[in-house]
Amino acid sequence: MANTLEVLKIKEAFLALNTKKIDQVNNIIRNNPKPKPHIQMTTKGPSRKQVIILMSDDNNSAFMKNSSLHVININRHLKNAKSKVLVNYIQSDPLDITIITNKVSQQSDLQIIDQYVKNSNDINALQVEEPHLPQSKSYLKIIGISFFSHGNAQDCLTSSDVEMILKQNQIFNNITLASRPRVVKVSPKSNMAIVWIDIWDIQSGSNAKMLINRYFNVGRYIATICGANMNLGISQCKNCWK
């Protein structure tokens, strides 16, 4: 039946074709099905050979004054621990320092770097966060959710509402948002919303894959989690894959 319908569509579109030509066109279509669109939902990058340490601006300035000395000292500590990781150089940004290494750092390497930085002169350790490697982002959307919270047409769903909903649902345990959720009305006349969420992930997108096609309740509605294309118009922060 499906084949017959395809033939009729071809005949309607190309009235001048004879039966033989129609068969040839139909065979081409059947042997070359339209590919499914690819969703690129996770940012990826070639390397994690860097360690990011968030710190206050004062700490940043004080630490970078002796950056060359810090490279030597950190490498000495790493060598003493028989680590194969070495620091190439240190660069500074407004909210963090980034330590560029020759290999991907392990947890033991991060602990050595953390201890050294926090014990450095003129550094306030309370204003220095734990070192971490760059992470990937995965992009998801939630559909089937009302644009109006509590059924009140004057009370629109907000990013804070979505964050609270996610915190209360067990399927989002161990999932960390990379930015605030974005709530958009499906259409001007619709009372439904689409919610975009960005989450921290690894290169394989395992966190996103664990959530896709999962369902959860939001009031009287059943919401569905879907994959979404990454928005190339949004610049990536220092914590993301380049």
Contacts in CASP RR format, 6 or more apart in sequence:
PFRMAT RR
TARGET T0000
AUTHOR 0000-0000-0000
METHOD contacts of the structure
MODEL  1
MANTLEVLKIKEAFLALNTKKIDQVNNIIRNNPKPKPHIQMTTKGPSRKQ
VIILMSDDNNSAFMKNSSLHVININRHLKNAKSKVLVNYIQSDPLDITII
TNKVSQQSDLQIIDQYVKNSNDINALQVEEPHLPQSKSYLKIIGISFFSH
GNAQDCLTSSDVEMILKQNQIFNNITLASRPRVVKVSPKSNMAIVWIDIW
DIQSGSNAKMLINRYFNVGRYIATICGANMNLGISQCKNCWK
3 26 0 8 1.000
3 30 0 8 1.000
6 26 0 8 1.000
6 29 0 8 1.000
6 30 0 8 1.000
7 22 0 8 1.000
7 23 0 8 1.000
7 26 0 8 1.000
10 17 0 8 1.000
10 22 0 8 1.000
10 25 0 8 1.000
10 26 0 8 1.000
10 29 0 8 1.000
11 17 0 8 1.000
11 22 0 8 1.000
14 21 0 8 1.000
14 22 0 8 1.000
14 25 0 8 1.000
17 25 0 8 1.000
39 227 0 8 1.000
39 228 0 8 1.000
39 229 0 8 1.000
40 229 0 8 1.000
40 230 0 8 1.000
41 138 0 8 1.000
41 139 0 8 1.000
41 140 0 8 1.000
41 205 0 8 1.000
41 208 0 8 1.000
41 227 0 8 1.000
41 228 0 8 1.000
41 229 0 8 1.000
41 230 0 8 1.000
42 136 0 8 1.000
42 137 0 8 1.000
42 138 0 8 1.000
42 139 0 8 1.000
42 201 0 8 1.000
42 203 0 8 1.000
42 204 0 8 1.000
42 205 0 8 1.000
42 208 0 8 1.000
42 230 0 8 1.000
43 136 0 8 1.000
43 137 0 8 1.000
43 138 0 8 1.000
43 230 0 8 1.000
43 236 0 8 1.000
43 240 0 8 1.000
43 241 0 8 1.000
44 136 0 8 1.000
44 203 0 8 1.000
44 241 0 8 1.000
45 136 0 8 1.000
45 203 0 8 1.000
45 241 0 8 1.000
45 242 0 8 1.000
47 104 0 8 1.000
48 104 0 8 1.000
48 133 0 8 1.000
48 134 0 8 1.000
49 100 0 8 1.000
49 101 0 8 1.000
49 102 0 8 1.000
49 103 0 8 1.000
49 104 0 8 1.000
50 98 0 8 1.000
50 99 0 8 1.000
50 100 0 8 1.000
50 101 0 8 1.000
50 133 0 8 1.000
50 134 0 8 1.000
51 98 0 8 1.000
51 99 0 8 1.000
51 101 0 8 1.000
51 105 0 8 1.000
51 109 0 8 1.000
51 110 0 8 1.000
51 113 0 8 1.000
51 131 0 8 1.000
51 132 0 8 1.000
51 133 0 8 1.000
52 96 0 8 1.000
52 97 0 8 1.000
52 98 0 8 1.000
52 131 0 8 1.000
52 132 0 8 1.000
52 133 0 8 1.000
52 134 0 8 1.000
52 238 0 8 1.000
52 239 0 8 1.000
53 96 0 8 1.000
53 97 0 8 1.000
53 98 0 8 1.000
53 99 0 8 1.000
53 113 0 8 1.000
53 114 0 8 1.000
53 117 0 8 1.000
53 128 0 8 1.000
53 129 0 8 1.000
53 130 0 8 1.000
53 131 0 8 1.000
53 132 0 8 1.000
54 95 0 8 1.000
54 96 0 8 1.000
54 128 0 8 1.000
54 129 0 8 1.000
55 63 0 8 1.000
55 95 0 8 1.000
55 96 0 8 1.000
55 97 0 8 1.000
55 117 0 8 1.000
55 123 0 8 1.000
55 127 0 8 1.000
55 128 0 8 1.000
55 129 0 8 1.000
56 124 0 8 1.000
56 127 0 8 1.000
56 128 0 8 1.000
57 94 0 8 1.000
57 95 0 8 1.000
58 124 0 8 1.000
58 127 0 8 1.000
59 123 0 8 1.000
59 124 0 8 1.000
59 127 0 8 1.000
59 128 0 8 1.000
60 92 0 8 1.000
60 94 0 8 1.000
60 95 0 8 1.000
60 96 0 8 1.000
60 97 0 8 1.000
62 121 0 8 1.000
62 122 0 8 1.000
62 123 0 8 1.000
63 70 0 8 1.000
63 97 0 8 1.000
63 117 0 8 1.000
63 120 0 8 1.000
63 122 0 8 1.000
63 123 0 8 1.000
64 90 0 8 1.000
64 92 0 8 1.000
64 97 0 8 1.000
67 89 0 8 1.000
67 90 0 8 1.000
67 92 0 8 1.000
70 90 0 8 1.000
70 116 0 8 1.000
70 117 0 8 1.000
70 120 0 8 1.000
71 87 0 8 1.000
71 88 0 8 1.000
71 89 0 8 1.000
71 90 0 8 1.000
73 116 0 8 1.000
74 87 0 8 1.000
74 99 0 8 1.000
74 112 0 8 1.000
74 113 0 8 1.000
74 116 0 8 1.000
75 86 0 8 1.000
75 87 0 8 1.000
77 112 0 8 1.000
77 116 0 8 1.000
78 85 0 8 1.000
78 86 0 8 1.000
78 87 0 8 1.000
78 109 0 8 1.000
78 112 0 8 1.000
79 86 0 8 1.000
81 108 0 8 1.000
81 109 0 8 1.000
81 112 0 8 1.000
83 106 0 8 1.000
83 108 0 8 1.000
83 109 0 8 1.000
83 112 0 8 1.000
84 103 0 8 1.000
85 101 0 8 1.000
85 102 0 8 1.000
85 103 0 8 1.000
85 104 0 8 1.000
85 105 0 8 1.000
85 106 0 8 1.000
85 109 0 8 1.000
86 101 0 8 1.000
86 102 0 8 1.000
86 103 0 8 1.000
87 99 0 8 1.000
87 100 0 8 1.000
87 101 0 8 1.000
87 102 0 8 1.000
88 100 0 8 1.000
88 101 0 8 1.000
88 102 0 8 1.000
89 100 0 8 1.000
90 97 0 8 1.000
90 98 0 8 1.000
90 99 0 8 1.000
90 100 0 8 1.000
91 97 0 8 1.000
91 98 0 8 1.000
91 100 0 8 1.000
92 98 0 8 1.000
93 238 0 8 1.000
95 238 0 8 1.000
96 238 0 8 1.000
98 238 0 8 1.000
99 113 0 8 1.000
99 131 0 8 1.000
101 109 0 8 1.000
104 133 0 8 1.000
105 113 0 8 1.000
105 131 0 8 1.000
105 133 0 8 1.000
110 130 0 8 1.000
110 131 0 8 1.000
110 132 0 8 1.000
110 133 0 8 1.000
113 131 0 8 1.000
114 130 0 8 1.000
114 131 0 8 1.000
117 123 0 8 1.000
117 128 0 8 1.000
117 131 0 8 1.000
118 125 0 8 1.000
118 128 0 8 1.000
119 125 0 8 1.000
132 239 0 8 1.000
134 238 0 8 1.000
134 239 0 8 1.000
134 240 0 8 1.000
134 241 0 8 1.000
134 242 0 8 1.000
135 200 0 8 1.000
135 201 0 8 1.000
135 202 0 8 1.000
135 239 0 8 1.000
135 240 0 8 1.000
135 241 0 8 1.000
136 200 0 8 1.000
136 201 0 8 1.000
136 202 0 8 1.000
136 203 0 8 1.000
136 205 0 8 1.000
136 240 0 8 1.000
136 241 0 8 1.000
137 178 0 8 1.000
137 198 0 8 1.000
137 199 0 8 1.000
137 200 0 8 1.000
137 201 0 8 1.000
137 230 0 8 1.000
137 236 0 8 1.000
137 240 0 8 1.000
137 241 0 8 1.000
138 198 0 8 1.000
138 199 0 8 1.000
138 200 0 8 1.000
138 201 0 8 1.000
138 205 0 8 1.000
138 207 0 8 1.000
138 208 0 8 1.000
139 196 0 8 1.000
139 197 0 8 1.000
139 198 0 8 1.000
139 208 0 8 1.000
139 227 0 8 1.000
139 228 0 8 1.000
139 229 0 8 1.000
139 230 0 8 1.000
139 231 0 8 1.000
140 196 0 8 1.000
140 197 0 8 1.000
140 198 0 8 1.000
140 199 0 8 1.000
140 208 0 8 1.000
140 211 0 8 1.000
140 212 0 8 1.000
140 225 0 8 1.000
140 226 0 8 1.000
140 227 0 8 1.000
140 228 0 8 1.000
141 194 0 8 1.000
141 195 0 8 1.000
141 196 0 8 1.000
141 197 0 8 1.000
141 225 0 8 1.000
141 226 0 8 1.000
141 227 0 8 1.000
141 228 0 8 1.000
142 162 0 8 1.000
142 194 0 8 1.000
142 195 0 8 1.000
142 196 0 8 1.000
142 197 0 8 1.000
142 223 0 8 1.000
142 224 0 8 1.000
142 225 0 8 1.000
142 226 0 8 1.000
143 192 0 8 1.000
143 194 0 8 1.000
143 195 0 8 1.000
143 223 0 8 1.000
143 224 0 8 1.000
143 226 0 8 1.000
144 192 0 8 1.000
144 193 0 8 1.000
144 221 0 8 1.000
144 222 0 8 1.000
144 223 0 8 1.000
144 224 0 8 1.000
145 157 0 8 1.000
145 192 0 8 1.000
145 193 0 8 1.000
145 195 0 8 1.000
145 218 0 8 1.000
145 221 0 8 1.000
145 223 0 8 1.000
146 157 0 8 1.000
146 191 0 8 1.000
146 192 0 8 1.000
146 193 0 8 1.000
146 218 0 8 1.000
146 219 0 8 1.000
146 221 0 8 1.000
147 156 0 8 1.000
147 157 0 8 1.000
147 183 0 8 1.000
147 185 0 8 1.000
147 186 0 8 1.000
147 190 0 8 1.000
147 191 0 8 1.000
147 192 0 8 1.000
147 193 0 8 1.000
148 154 0 8 1.000
148 155 0 8 1.000
148 156 0 8 1.000
148 157 0 8 1.000
148 191 0 8 1.000
149 155 0 8 1.000
149 156 0 8 1.000
149 157 0 8 1.000
149 158 0 8 1.000
149 161 0 8 1.000
153 191 0 8 1.000
156 183 0 8 1.000
157 183 0 8 1.000
157 193 0 8 1.000
157 195 0 8 1.000
158 183 0 8 1.000
159 180 0 8 1.000
159 181 0 8 1.000
159 182 0 8 1.000
159 183 0 8 1.000
162 181 0 8 1.000
162 183 0 8 1.000
162 195 0 8 1.000
162 197 0 8 1.000
163 177 0 8 1.000
163 180 0 8 1.000
163 181 0 8 1.000
165 218 0 8 1.000
166 172 0 8 1.000
166 175 0 8 1.000
166 177 0 8 1.000
166 181 0 8 1.000
166 197 0 8 1.000
169 216 0 8 1.000
171 211 0 8 1.000
171 214 0 8 1.000
171 216 0 8 1.000
172 211 0 8 1.000
175 199 0 8 1.000
175 207 0 8 1.000
175 211 0 8 1.000
176 199 0 8 1.000
176 200 0 8 1.000
177 197 0 8 1.000
177 198 0 8 1.000
177 199 0 8 1.000
177 200 0 8 1.000
178 198 0 8 1.000
178 199 0 8 1.000
178 200 0 8 1.000
178 240 0 8 1.000
179 198 0 8 1.000
181 195 0 8 1.000
181 196 0 8 1.000
181 197 0 8 1.000
182 195 0 8 1.000
182 196 0 8 1.000
182 197 0 8 1.000
183 193 0 8 1.000
183 194 0 8 1.000
183 195 0 8 1.000
184 193 0 8 1.000
184 194 0 8 1.000
184 195 0 8 1.000
184 196 0 8 1.000
185 192 0 8 1.000
185 193 0 8 1.000
186 192 0 8 1.000
186 193 0 8 1.000
186 194 0 8 1.000
196 228 0 8 1.000
199 207 0 8 1.000
199 208 0 8 1.000
199 211 0 8 1.000
200 207 0 8 1.000
201 207 0 8 1.000
201 208 0 8 1.000
203 241 0 8 1.000
208 227 0 8 1.000
211 225 0 8 1.000
212 225 0 8 1.000
212 226 0 8 1.000
212 227 0 8 1.000
213 224 0 8 1.000
213 225 0 8 1.000
213 226 0 8 1.000
214 224 0 8 1.000
214 225 0 8 1.000
215 222 0 8 1.000
215 223 0 8 1.000
215 224 0 8 1.000
215 225 0 8 1.000
216 222 0 8 1.000
216 223 0 8 1.000
216 225 0 8 1.000
217 223 0 8 1.000
236 242 0 8 1.000
END
